[in-house]
């Protein structure tokens, strides 16, 4: 075979196992997609309606610009300046076909020899990206002993590696744990990675899902042009449109020029129709309403499912962000065995070992009994049925 073979990303590994066991696709009506990271794509209580049409002109059918449509980049700059006093303009932004392509491109174009540091328990695709790119990396402790909450000292030790360049790769809020670095702790972390030779990729896919308020590293960056910080977001979670596939990188203008050049040969731009749709979603009054509705709805869901899971015997380590619960199953039940039981009820969770940046599997792995339970796609009226299934399988 002329192509190199490699396995699917962890979430898809679970989806394929579910399909093999049930002959169904997780997310279809009647299934319980607790393993998947997508939000409701319907209007939330108190939230704005989600448009169901978009008007295109003949000009919109032409090739998009390499860095992204001006209208979208201006809307994004206005958004981040309004809510985080970011001090950016449209030339600090590059548009991608989702958040993951933006992350992959950033990692791919790092200077040779750049040291990458990443927390031990992290977003599943980071492992696949680093492995496929052949990038070496070192781990910041994030495990049961520190309640999956690395300290500023942990980050400082990891960043002081003595190489010319070092990059922190971090989801905030963390996927899978929901732990949020915010306030003074985030300010301190931004200061750490703003020093010469240091940089960071802050993956803020779950920005809207922080309690008590949405959070971004951009709040604490004085002059992004003087840093090697990359803030990555997407319309997927906060704007509730995962199928539109629009993401972005906010960084120094010199870095955005590199992404523009990459797009010219490797991506060809992003669907103009999708960009126009997301521009509409970012209208300031609308997005202000959306931020509050998302935070309120999912904070309530986090509390409700947290109480239920704790009563069922899970030891929870969940933070105050995202739409996941992260916890250890009771007794000696492993996540894989738990999924076998859940499959019989057309349900599934994401097994903890797939969030282990060392990929230690088997019953002896430190995360073998951990699960990521997603309440992102769940309507409020599904709660009773969800808990009943969980109770049967536990």
Order of alpha helices (4+ residues) and beta strands (2+ residues): alpha-beta-alpha-beta-alpha-beta-alpha-beta-alpha-beta-alpha-beta-beta-beta-alpha-alpha-alpha-beta-beta-alpha-beta-beta-beta-alpha
